[in-house]
Amino acid sequence: MSQWLTLAVNSISYGGLLFLLSAGFSLIFGLMRIPNLMHGSFFLLGAYFGVTFLAQGMNFWLAALLSAAAMAVIGAIIERFLLRRLAGQELAQVLLTLGLSFVVADACLMIWTGDPWQPETPHAFQGALQVEGLFFPIFRLVIVLVAVAIAIALWLLVDWTRLGAMIRAGVDDAPMARVVGIKVSQLFTLIFALGAGLAAFAGVIGSPVLSVYPGLDNEMLPVALIVVILGGTGSLLGALVGSFIIGFLYNFGQAWFPDLAYVILFLPMVVVLVLRPQGLFGKVVP
Amino acid sequence: MRLVTPQRIAAAIAILVLATLPAWVTDTYYINITSQILLFAVFALALNVLVGYGGLVSLGHAGLFAIAGYTAALLMEAGHGHLLSDVAGLVAVVIASAVFGVLALRATGIGFLMITLALGQIVWGLAYRWAGLTHGDNGVNVSGRPTVFGLGLTGATSFYFATLVVFVITVAAMALFVRSPFGASLRGTRDQPRRMSALGYNVWLIRFVAFLFSGFWTGVAGLLFIYYNQFISPQVAALTSSAEALLMVISGGSATLLGPIVGAAIVVIMKNVVSAYVERWNMALGIIFVLIITFMPEGLVPGSVRLWKLAWQGMRKQPAASGTLKEQQS
């Protein structure tokens, strides 16, 4: 029983991390139609930035925010100066981001070496919460809280603000949004920067749990892909539900069928593709 | 149709050069590199069926490549003969292609690319994590090369000839495929899927069969690969390998027969040359990708021709040149 609960807590906290990663991916894909194969690289690079700041003795949350800000700037530069040149050419954009992801992965290997980095859990959140004889690691609960807070903030942003209305208009019909005076081009840069920043933030707060090592980018990217295929592109609710489904499958799969954990992860994607190709919460694109 | 065309003369010369290569290149290092180029050319040609003629960009082909390789390697390890293992490898790759095709062809364009990427990662995950079957990161050793018609393929030269034979068969199959009515209908589904479907063609089925065809030859390349390296590890199924194959197709120029072969040669030679001097092959791969996509999206061969023509025009008509360049870019 206690093993079940531990696994459930781990699943939820992993799902929270995945949400931070895939929310940006989903928005970028939904609004800009850019399948950003660099998203795993944003996660990895952000995590490396974070562990570097932490090694300097910086406060954990400050390091996460700083890393997210740095990544947002890098994301905006990539969008403005590279992806913008290829607007509308989806294939070229995919290949460009793929090429850049190799460059980033190799640069990280060069700078931070091949050894894994695992920063300490922040002091305030070390240890475990004890409820009726069951232990819950505090840090994992904190990850869940942060993810939920960001999910609510994103939901408020998208559903209840003027900016969010503009974003939704852009997702639904970019040319028409332009006609009514929405600067879709600036929104693109903003969304891309936001997505990159969120991925980096997830990378940093996930680093005490996952540790940071070469190849982490290629491990996270397909998972974000599955979440988005599962939840439906451009849908925040889809990303949230998809993240938790995948979080549970990943942790329980790894505990029960360690050999096949990776395959189990992909099964829901297969089922959704066959039964509902637009994803659980996706709209049918004409 | 004329029997003697410039292309055929060039092809004949190329085959003659390749067939006599070991006679004037004695260093086994270069012979092995040429074997590598030929086997990756088979892979690139197979991928080109989908990328070039079908307009379907797959990032999961390394998974298929690895399925053929792993199936054969594991059967050989279990003590089965070469013939049985190879046939089983090809059967496995065709079945896997059917599964990949059914799932990935729910979508086209970017959706297709993402699904194939995810499927390729499943294969990688299996190869890496299912250690009980695949030995995980340790990989599988392939004990030896087969003997075909009484000729052992252990030496570099004899293996080179075997690879060359397979390569020529592949090119012939591709040439037949491109000219066949089926090849024409596949190109039709790439350019005008709705019109093709209005004309009564089953667009899905055409793409599916093309996927099987592509998968089969990918499997052939996978078998050549395990015999060449006598070893297979999860790295073969990784996204990087799929991307490398895609780079071969795109850098040479997709939807041509020659393009993927040239691309395979470029990538293999660069990989060997670059790796000899620096450790950073992946970074070089990424930078080449970015440069090709930004400056020569149609591939090195057609791209060089275009840039050369532009430069030539520029030299002949100085004032008009800048105008044409801008028009080309915009």
Interface residues (C-beta under 8 A of the other chain):
Chain A: R33 P35 L37 L82 R85 L86 Q89 E90 L91 A92 V94 L95 L96 L98 G99 L100 S101 F102 V103 V104 A105 D106 A107 M110 N218 P222 L225 I226 I229 P258 D259 L260 A261 Y262 V263 L265 F266 M269 V270 L273 V274 P277
Chain B: V57 L59 L103 R106 A107 G109 I110 G111 L113 M114 I115 L117 A118 L119 Q121 I122 W124 G125 L126 Y128 R129 W130 A131 G132 L133 A238 L239 T240 A243 L246 I250 R280 N282 M283 L285 G286 I287 I288 F289 V290 I293 T294 P297
